[in-house]
């Protein structure tokens, strides 16, 4: 469905190899000509919409200061466009402040980033490009590169009727991200009464999720998020738990330690978990919510929902994990 950009770069490399082989008389120039013609035709196809241009740019390191980091460096497709590192590395090996979350199912979101500092997807997609810990570029550099590029320059004029600028770039990247909606899961098939839905353990896990586990209190809606900010007790002011979250955006003391409640679709493939990546597995996450004060003592302003242990049985924990796995889109199942 997507990943045409990967195909493009692989195809380009393949043609380079073909050309080399032709020069060594290992294959005919006719084969090379056909390959280059196909690649040229592909080039023309990928710029027919902002979404297609946005996909190409998402995978292209041209948007970073030294052309070494792309959006996909930290939002890896096979992991539901999240990162497997606790903190992603940007230009020059700089380490980010927070774990890179999945960017699937962003269309209906009301806030972006863990602290909600971006109100729209168009705002969000530009911030990592200019963040000094991430892609470390600036508007002047990026727009100059895009305008001078043999393919991107004409594409922006064709699609937007003007030369590339940051507003048009934001539109293309946001348009691509909005195509990353997922709903082909065992859970969705079960809800629709189709075959290939959840098994008995996952259905039991859903009941834990909805009731005893209290998960549904924060993770509701079709994407399993209420788009709220909650404090689950991961701010203590000590060592690696000093991130103040939403408070740094609003300055409101009631927001101290609050972070945006993430959606749970594809959660099984987006480890590590939490804004600081402190939990490596879903089992660890479930153990934390079962006894939050035992796992992280002294959480400041922790939500009252977590005042008491859940006292889940081993079977309930297992079933809950199986339910969360049932929220994985088929494209991400390995």
C-alpha positions in Angstrom: 0.0 0.0 0.0 2.8 2.4 0.9 6.6 2.4 1.1 6.9 3.5 -2.6 9.9 5.5 -1.5 11.8 2.4 -0.4 11.1 1.0 -3.8 12.4 4.1 -5.5 15.7 4.1 -3.7 16.2 0.4 -4.2 15.3 0.7 -7.9 17.7 3.6 -8.3 20.5 1.5 -6.7 19.6 -1.4 -8.8 19.9 0.6 -12.0 23.3 1.8 -10.9 24.4 -1.8 -10.5 23.0 -2.6 -13.9 24.9 0.2 -15.4 28.1 -1.0 -13.8 27.6 -4.5 -15.0 26.9 -3.2 -18.5 30.2 -1.3 -18.5 31.9 -4.6 -17.6 30.1 -6.3 -20.5 28.1 -8.6 -18.2 24.7 -7.5 -19.4 23.4 -5.5 -22.4 22.8 -1.8 -22.4 19.3 -2.6 -23.7 18.5 -4.0 -20.2 19.9 -0.9 -18.6 17.8 1.3 -20.9 14.6 -0.6 -20.0 15.3 -0.3 -16.3 16.0 3.4 -16.5 12.8 3.9 -18.5 10.8 2.1 -15.8 12.4 4.2 -13.1 11.7 7.4 -14.9 8.0 6.4 -15.3 7.9 5.6 -11.6 9.3 9.0 -10.8 6.5 10.6 -12.7 3.9 8.6 -10.8 5.0 9.3 -7.3 4.3 13.0 -7.4 0.7 12.9 -8.4 -0.6 13.9 -4.9 0.7 15.6 -1.7 0.5 12.2 0.0 2.9 10.6 -2.5 5.3 13.5 -2.3 5.1 13.4 1.5 5.9 9.7 1.5 9.0 10.3 -0.6 10.1 13.1 1.7 9.4 11.1 4.8 12.1 8.6 3.8 14.5 11.1 2.4 17.4 12.5 4.6 17.4 15.7 2.6 15.4 17.3 5.4 18.2 17.0 7.9 21.2 19.3 8.4 23.8 16.8 7.0 21.4 14.6 5.0 21.9 11.6 7.4 18.6 11.4 9.2 15.1 11.1 7.8 11.7 11.0 9.4 11.8 7.2 9.0 15.0 7.0 10.9 13.0 7.4 14.1 9.6 6.2 12.9 10.4 2.8 11.4 7.6 1.3 9.2 7.9 -2.3 10.4 7.4 -1.2 14.0 4.2 0.8 13.3 6.3 3.8 12.5 7.8 4.0 16.0 11.4 3.4 17.2 12.9 0.5 19.0 15.4 2.6 20.9 14.7 4.2 24.3 15.6 7.5 22.8 16.2 8.1 19.1 19.5 9.5 17.9 19.5 12.6 15.7 22.1 14.4 13.6 25.6 13.9 15.0 24.4 11.1 17.4 22.5 13.5 19.6 20.0 11.8 21.8 16.4 13.0 22.0 14.6 13.7 25.2 11.7 11.2 24.8 10.9 7.9 23.1 9.7 8.1 19.5 6.1 6.9 19.5 4.1 5.4 16.7 2.6 7.9 14.2 -0.2 5.6 12.9 -3.8 6.7 13.4 -3.0 10.4 13.8 -5.9 11.7 11.7 -8.4 12.1 14.6 -5.8 13.3 17.2 -6.3 16.7 19.0 -2.8 17.1 20.3 0.6 16.0 19.2 3.8 15.0 21.0 3.7 13.6 24.6 3.3 17.1 26.0 0.8 18.3 23.4 2.8 21.3 22.3 1.6 21.0 18.7 -2.1 21.6 18.0 -2.1 20.3 14.4 -0.3 17.6 12.5 1.0 20.3 10.2 2.7 22.0 13.2 4.0 18.7 14.4 5.8 17.4 11.3 8.0 20.5 11.1 9.2 20.5 14.6 11.6 17.5 14.4 13.2 19.0 11.3 14.3 22.1 13.2 14.9 20.5 16.6 18.6 20.6 17.5 18.5 17.1 19.0 16.8 15.6 15.9 17.2 16.7 12.3 18.8 20.0 13.2 17.9 21.8 10.0 16.3 25.2 9.5 13.6 26.6 7.1 16.1 28.4 4.9 18.2 25.4 4.3 15.3 23.0 3.8 13.4 25.2 1.3 16.6 26.0 -0.6 17.3 22.3 -1.0 13.8 21.4 -2.1 13.6 24.3 -4.6 16.9 23.3 -6.2 16.1 19.6 -6.3 15.6 18.1 -9.8 12.4 16.3 -8.7 11.1 18.0 -5.6 11.3 21.5 -7.0 9.0 20.9 -10.0 6.7 18.7 -7.8 5.9 21.5 -5.4 5.1 23.9 -8.2 2.9 21.2 -9.9 1.0 20.4 -6.7 0.8 23.7 -4.9 1.3 26.3 -7.7 4.3 27.8 -5.9 7.9 27.0 -5.0 8.5 24.8 -2.0 8.1 26.5 1.4 7.6 25.2 4.9 3.8 25.4 4.8 3.7 23.3 1.6 6.2 20.8 3.1 4.0 20.5 6.2 1.0 19.8 4.0 2.8 17.0 2.2 4.2 15.3 5.3 1.0 15.6 7.2 -1.0 14.2 4.2 1.3 11.1 4.2 1.0 10.6 7.9 -2.8 10.7 7.6 -2.7 7.7 5.3 -1.2 5.6 8.1 -4.6 4.6 9.5 -4.9 1.0 10.6 -8.0 -1.1 11.2 -7.3 -4.5 9.8 -6.9 -6.3 13.1 -8.3 -9.4 14.9 -10.1 -6.9 17.2 -11.8 -5.1 14.3 -12.8 -8.4 12.6 -14.3 -9.6 15.9 -16.3 -6.4 16.3 -17.6 -6.8 12.8 -18.4 -10.5 13.2 -15.9 -11.6 10.6 -13.7 -14.6 10.5 -10.1 -14.2 11.8 -11.1 -12.3 14.8 -10.1 -12.6 18.5 -9.8 -15.9 20.2 -11.3 -16.7 23.6 -8.2 -15.4 25.6 -8.3 -12.1 23.8 -12.0 -11.7 24.5 -11.4 -12.3 28.1 -8.5 -9.8 28.0 -10.9 -7.3 26.5 -13.1 -7.7 29.6 -10.2 -7.1 31.8 -9.3 -4.0 29.8 -12.9 -2.7 30.1 -13.4 -3.4 33.7 -11.0 -4.7 36.4 -7.9 -3.3 34.6 -9.4 0.2 34.3 -7.7 0.6 31.0 -10.8 1.9 29.3 -11.0 4.9 31.6 -8.1 6.5 29.6 -7.9 4.4 26.5 -11.3 4.7 24.9 -12.5 5.8 21.4 -11.9 3.7 18.2 -8.1 4.3 18.5 -8.1 3.5 22.3 -7.2 7.0 23.5 -9.3 9.8 25.0 -6.7 12.4 23.7 -6.3 13.5 27.3 -3.3 14.2 29.5 -2.8 11.9 32.5 -0.2 11.5 35.2 0.4 7.8 35.8 3.2 8.4 38.3 6.3 8.5 36.2 7.4 11.9 37.6 9.2 11.8 40.9 11.7 14.6 40.3 14.6 12.1 40.7 17.1 10.6 38.3 15.5 9.5 35.1 12.0 10.5 36.2 12.4 14.3 36.0 10.4 15.0 32.8 7.6 17.4 33.8 5.6 16.7 30.6 2.6 18.9 29.9 3.6 21.3 32.7 6.4 22.7 30.5 3.9 23.7 27.9 1.1 25.1 30.1 2.9 26.2 33.3 -0.1 24.8 35.2 0.9 23.0 38.3 -1.9 20.5 37.9 -0.2 19.4 34.6 3.0 18.4 36.4 3.9 14.9 35.2 1.1 14.6 32.8 1.6 13.2 29.3 -0.7 12.6 26.4 -2.5 9.3 26.6 -1.4 7.3 23.5 -3.6 5.2 21.2 -3.1 1.5 21.7 -3.5 0.3 18.1 -0.4 -1.6 17.1 1.0 -1.2 20.7 2.4 -4.8 20.7 5.0 -3.8 18.0 6.1 -0.4 19.5 8.3 -1.3 22.4 9.9 0.2 24.5 7.0 1.9 26.3 6.2 5.2 28.0 7.6 8.6 27.2 11.0 7.5 28.5 11.0 4.0 27.1 11.5 2.6 30.6 9.5 -0.6 30.0 10.8 -3.1 27.5 7.7 -5.4 27.2 4.0 -5.3 27.5 4.3 -7.6 30.5 6.4 -4.9 32.3 3.7 -2.3 31.5 1.0 -4.5 32.8 3.0 -5.2 36.0 3.4 -1.5 36.5 -0.3 -0.7 36.2 -1.1 -3.6 38.5 1.1 -2.2 41.3 2.3 1.3 40.2 3.5 2.5 43.6 5.6 -0.7 44.0 7.2 -0.4 40.6 7.7 3.4 40.8 7.4 4.6 44.4 6.6 8.2 45.1 5.0 9.3 41.8 4.1 13.0 42.2 0.5 13.9 41.3 -0.3 10.4 40.2 -3.8 9.9 38.9 -6.2 8.7 41.6 -7.2 5.8 39.3 -3.9 4.3 40.3 -4.1 4.8 44.0 -4.8 1.1 44.7 -3.3 -2.0 43.1 -5.5 -3.7 40.5 -4.7 -7.2 41.9 -4.8 -8.9 38.5 -4.3 -12.6 38.5 -1.6 -14.2 36.3 -4.3 -15.4 33.9 -5.9 -11.9 33.7 -2.5 -10.4 32.9 -1.9 -12.9 30.2 -5.3 -12.4 28.7 -4.9 -8.6 28.8 -1.6 -8.9 26.9 -3.2 -11.1 24.3 -6.0 -8.6 23.8 -3.5 -5.8 23.3 -1.7 -7.9 20.7 -5.1 -8.3 18.9 -5.0 -4.6 18.2 -2.1 -5.1 15.8 -2.8 -4.4 12.1 -2.0 -7.3 9.8 0.7 -5.4 8.0 2.8 -5.2 11.2 2.5 -8.9 12.2 5.8 -10.7 11.7 
